[in-house]
Amino acid sequence: MNGKAAAAGMDGDAGSARRRPAVPRLRFEFDPVRTGSPWWMPLAAVFAALAVCAVFIAAGGTDPLAVYKKMLTGAFGTRFGLTETLVKAIPLLLCGIGVSIAYRISFWNIGAEGQFLAGAMAATAVTIYMPDLPAVLALPLMTAAGIAAGGLWGLLTALPRAYFQVNELISSLMLNYIALLLLDYVVFGPWRDPGGLNFPGSPMFTADQSLPAFGSTRLHFGLVFALAAALLYAFTFRHTRWGYELRLIGANPEAARNAGISLNKHLLLVMLASGGLAGLAGMAEVSGVAHRLMYGISPGYGYTAIIVAWIARLHPVGLIVSAFLFGGLIVGGYSVQTLGLPSATSEMLQGAVLFFLIAGAAFGMIRIRRVR
Amino acid sequence: MNEPHAVEMRRICKQFGALVANDNIDFAAKPGEVHALLGENGAGKSTLMSMLSGVYRPTSGEILIRGRSVNIRSPKDALALGIGMVFQQFRLVHTLTAAENIVLGEKSSVWRGASWMRRKTEEIGAVAERFGLKIPVERPVWQLSVGEQQRVEIVKVLYRGADLILLDEPTSVLTPGEADQLFETLRQLRDAGKTVILTTHKLREVMEIADRISVMRKGRMVRTMNRYETNERELAQLMVGRAPAGVMRPAGRPPGKPLLEAEGLTVEAGKGRTAVRDLSLTVREGEIVGIAGVAGNGQSELAEVLAGLRPWSGGTIRVCGREWKRASVRTAIESGISHVPENRMKSGMAGSLGIVDNLLLKTYRHPERSRFGMLRSRRNRAWARSLVERFDVKAAGLDTPVRQLSGGNQQKLLFAREVDRDPKLMIAVHPTQGLDIGAAESVHRLLLELRAAGRGVLLISEDLDEVMQLSDRMLVMFGGTIVGEMSRENADRERIGLYMAGLQDAPGEEAS
């Protein structure tokens, strides 16, 4: 054979089968089958986000380590900080579970914010139109109204998708803005507190309309709702027939159809549940924390919940942990204001975490191999 | 050796994880020959071709093109070496014209005006004409027949200057008539000095077209020989490793009551296409009815309707004497129909879920499996374990994602699920596609066991040998309807071929 003589080869790489290059070349292979990224990926994303944000904080002339330390102690270091963190974790956990249910069947609900607001408004409506109910009636009614309104708001996304193939990403996002404007309308208009010195908010709730708090803290009964929801979520997916059907739809909708499962029916049910949980979060926020409906009632819980869900990989225990951490991030963001930084620092961190999570998932599909 | 081989592959190994797809393969093709790579599905033919075309890289071994050692890293490298591949699934953009598809990906020019396109179209026409390939270059691809699309693919590789042309299972989608036309083309290519390598598992084709034949079995090269040195019988033996006896098929009892009766069935497939028209068939207890036909003649749609997945627009369906009112998977499941769909991972299984969850798919509603809305997990696991043992499914554990099982084990699992339900009627679509011989035989045995137990089987397959081997009655589907029916005794390969090509009209009644 004259093969060896022709080592010059095509494209200048012939013969490399025999000669080892001095520096091992790396080759990137795209492998979309490799979807599962390693367990440490969410942690790595958090650390990468901290590192990148540190650059920006340092560029602003502040010591990033001092900022992170301040955030940490502000969120978890004191009794007050800790309960505040839990207060923020409640809506994050409820909304996070809500979107997780939808994501389990690959329904990309990003409308938790709107569903949250719908729930908050519905709960407030009960206090406005039935102001004199006793607590035993008012609170269950407000809870039911919150869940129902959130669920219906979710259905507004699910119905068009089920029957007209309307993309849920767009419709759920748009509905967020509709809910937000509706909130503005009611707090600036018909529901504005007449004795509130023009403050855009409803009248303060009475004690009968407020969720009980734990001791003297701001931590309220909503925590029980959130933990119960996490438990129910875990149990449903693990042990119930409905959970099995949803797992099947999530894993392979075509196979689910083959099992005689109606995809549309479950889509509607899932969005009822998903929106309902976000609505419950909205109810808990007005009744347990703000004690009124007001302008800017949500600092973006519904959006942060999406990150919470992804960082937890939709896992119930993970959701509890990540909701707690992100609650701490929000509270920590407030505490760095004493260092002269805006509270938006925490939003920057949130955004960076999501960015690295998504990047991590994409890189999870790439295999690095040394070229021989 | 004076003249170098067009291609030579030396000691090629390819591993996918633990699976050895190619084990120490030596292979060579001379310039200007049609070389057939023969082997069962899963013998490693396509893997070997993929390494030539740059889709995969060998784990070890050496590839020489025209006597030079090369390193093929990508399809682009392959093309630069004059290697062009025509894949089994065509890589064409349906909304573009044939000519546009051919120039797609060409980077020579940024500006692509009308005159550029006209010039390219002329060049393409010239290439096509030189090799006697008739293609309508100006027509969008979706309007072309499968044979024409394949010709577009061939012109594409020729236009890009390939002189080594690889075809992966080129006839699997063609009617016999189209296949003849393809062979004519291949001969012309050979006469023009091109080297053609094609993979196939069809013996008759090999004897018709190939100059030399290499037989592969289970990832190894068995032998390479000239066509005139061998015959079909020997090739078959080399391919399967022994005389292709198949499974023993015991004589059945006379068929019993009708289980499935379809009359005048018509199915619309959307976009004005009628997939099934005026089709009637009956499956009785204790018989296997085989449906042969080239893919895309309505078999898939028929199976989907009978599984309750697709609505029909005309005619009646009766299962066990009871008429179906509308398409419903639940009704199909409850009336005792089992369905092995054609693409098991696409529609039969949930790849990321474990064995237990996949076994539950059809029966999770049964009180044995779930109660008060809750799965009876412990009981289900024990049941799943017993099925895994009974059907000899090899898996690491009950929670292993079924995606990680081999094709044969996946199919065994699917059959375990469908057979354990004790179905009255089994609809099996391409049940042995992609399986090795051992797994295929166990599938055949299961189908025959169902028949012996007095169940009905409707077997839809593109593998004519399989249909002929198992069926009590054979139907041939063409253009959405049954064009030929024959009993086992009267089955005649040649006539089935004519029916499959739509060349013979419905015959006089010959069935028993």
Interface residues (C-beta under 8 A of the other chain):
Chain A: M1 N2 G3 K4 A6 A7 G9 M10 D11 D13 A14 G15 S16 A17 H239 T240 R241 W242 G243 Y244 E245 R247 L248 A251 N252 E254 A255 A256 R257 N258 A259 G260
Chain B: M1 P4 E62 L64 I65 G67 R68 S69 V70 N71 R73 D77 A80 L81 A307 G308 L309 S328 V329 R330 A332 I333 H339 P341 K346 S347 G348 M349 A350 G351 S352 L353 D357 L360 L361 K362 Y364 R365 S370 G373 M374 L375 S377
